[in-house]
Amino acid sequence: MSKRPADEKTRAHAGARLDVAALLTEAMERQIRKGASFQALTVDGLAREAGVSRSSFYLRFKDKNDLLAYLLERVASEIGVAAGDWFAHPESTGPDQVMTAVAGIVDVFERHRAVMQAAIETSGQDPKIDSLYRQLLRNLLRTNRRVVQRAAMAGRTRPDLSTDVGDALVWMIERCSYQLASADARGRQRAIGALSHIVWHSLFEDER
């Protein structure tokens, strides 16, 4: 009984830390979308934009690079969720599931375009950011290879399929996501349809 107030206090503190992280990540993305370079951002400016104190920033992050590292990890997690049935059930996935997955992955890259730009800008100066950015892409490639392998074992993929094709498709989606940032809703949907068509017919055996 005596431990319950302490446990509740710990949970409340953890929740507050998460709220601060969310406010700061949104502040960073807003600043970069407005045209600020990552190098020009300051802890004071980010805290002010987020509406939190400077001390609150340092309770959660060591510096702005640590905040960026946190964001990259969040992007990686969101991509895995967005891929949905394509990654979770490749043995039974169909064209509709592939399109849903492609749309979800594109959406993650688009929403966090500022983060990815900051990571590219910073990777040359910060080994940790460089490692996290490369790891994000490597993990995506590795996950897709496992997915393709599972689909192949179920007899779903094209007989002449190589891992290079799957890797190229991942890079294609990642690159196209940046180009779609300025597209209108109709153009975006057409592009997602085209990407999904390419992915499906490149990986999977046509069903007859």
N, C-alpha and C positions, 0 to 999 in steps of 0.2 A: 504493500500500500504506500509506503513512504517513498518508493521510487517513481511512482506515477507522475507527480508534478515535474520531476526532473526529466522524465522521458518526454512529456508533453512540451517542455521548454526546449529540449533538443530538437524535436520535430518542427516546432515553430521556427527555431533558428535556421534549420535546414531549408524550410520553405522560404524564409526571408532571403537567404543566400541565392536560391533559385530565382526569386523575383528580381533581385538586383542583376543577376546574370542576364535575364531576359531583357530587362530595360537597357542594359549596356550593349547587348548584341544588336538590338533594334536601333539604338543610337548610332553605333558604328556603321551599320548598313545605310542608315539615312544620310549620314555625312558623306559617305563614299558615293552614294547615288547622286548627291548634289554636286559632285565634282571634286571633292577633296581627295588628295592622295593619302594612302595609308601612312606614309612617312610624315605627312603634315599634321596628322591627328595627335592630340595630346591627351593625357589622362584627365587633366582639368577640363578640357573641352568636351570629352566624352561624358564625364560625370555631369557636367552642366546640361548637356543635351539630353541625358537620360533622366535628369531630375533627382540625382542621388549625390551624396557627399563624396568627396575625394577619399575619405577614410573607408567608406563603404566599398569603393572600387578595390582598394588594397586588401580588404578583408576577403575578397573573392578571387582577385587576380594579382599576379606579381607585377605585370605591366601590360601594355596594349598587345604585345606579341602573345602573351599568355591568353588574353581574351580571343585573339584570332585563332589560336590553337584549339580553344574550346569550341569555337564556331565551326572549324573544319571537322571536328569529331561529330558535331551535331549534323552537319551536312551528310557525312558518311552514313550515319544512322538513319536519316530520313530517306536516303536513296534506297536502302535495303527495304524499308517499309513500303515505299512507293512502288517498288518492283512487283509487289503482291504475288499473285499466282504464277507469274512467269518464273520467278525465282523459287517460290515455295513448292509448286507442283508442275515442273516442266514435263513430266510424263503424260499429263493430261491437258496441258494448256492449249488453247486455241487462238485463232487470230484476234478475237475480241479481247482476250486476256492480255495478249501481247500489246495491243493498242492501248489498253488501260495502263499497262506498266510503262510504256514509252511516254505516254502523256504525263504520268506521275513523275517519272525521272526528269523529264524536260522541265516540269513545274518546279522541282526542287532546285535544279541548276539555275533557272530563271530567277526564282525568289532570292537565291543566295549568290547572284551574279557578282555583287559587290564584294562578298567574302572571297570568292574565287579570284577576282581581280587583285584584291589585297594580298592574297597568298602568293600569286605569281610575282607581284611587285616586290614582296618581302623575301621570297625564297632564296634569292642570291645573297642576302645579307644575314639571314638567320637560319642556321642549320636545322633547328627544331622545326620551323615552319616548312622548310624545304622537305624535310623528312616526312612530316605529316601530310603535305600535299601529295607527294609521290606515293605515300602509303595509301592514301585515299583512292587514287587511281589504280594502284596495283591490286588493292583489295577488290575493287569493282571488276577488274579484269579476271582475277582469280575466282571470284564468285560466279561470274558468267561462264567461265570454263567448266566449273563443277556442274552448273545448270545444264550446259550443252552436253556434257558427258552423261548425265542422268537421262536426258532426253534420248541420246544415242543408244543407251542401254535398253531403252524401252522401244527402240525401233522407230522413233519419231523423226530423226534428223535425216538430212540428205546423205546418201552413201559416200559422196566425195567430199564431205565437209572436213575442213582442217581448223585447228585452233586459231590460225591467223585470221580466218573469216570472222569468228566471234570477237576477237580483239578489235578488229577494224570497225565492227558495228558499234562497240562501246565508244571508241574514239569519235565515230561519226555522230552519235547522239550527243556526246559531250560538246563537240564543236558546234553542232547545229543549234544547240540550246542558246548559245551566245548570240547567234544571228537572229534568233526568234524574239529577242528582247524588244526589238522595235517593230515587230509585226502586229497587225491588228488581229482581232479574234478569229476572223475568217481565214486569214493567211496562216495563222498559227495552227488552226485545225487541219488545214490542207497539208501543211508540212508534217504534222504529227501522223496524219494518215499515210503520207508517202514514206516516212521513216518506218512506220509499223509494217507497211507492205514490204519494204526492203528487208527488214529484220526477219519477218515470217518466211519469205520465199528464199532467203539466203540460208536459214538454219533448218527449216522443217521440210520434210518430204510432203509434196502436195497430196492432199487427201482425195481419194476418188471413191 
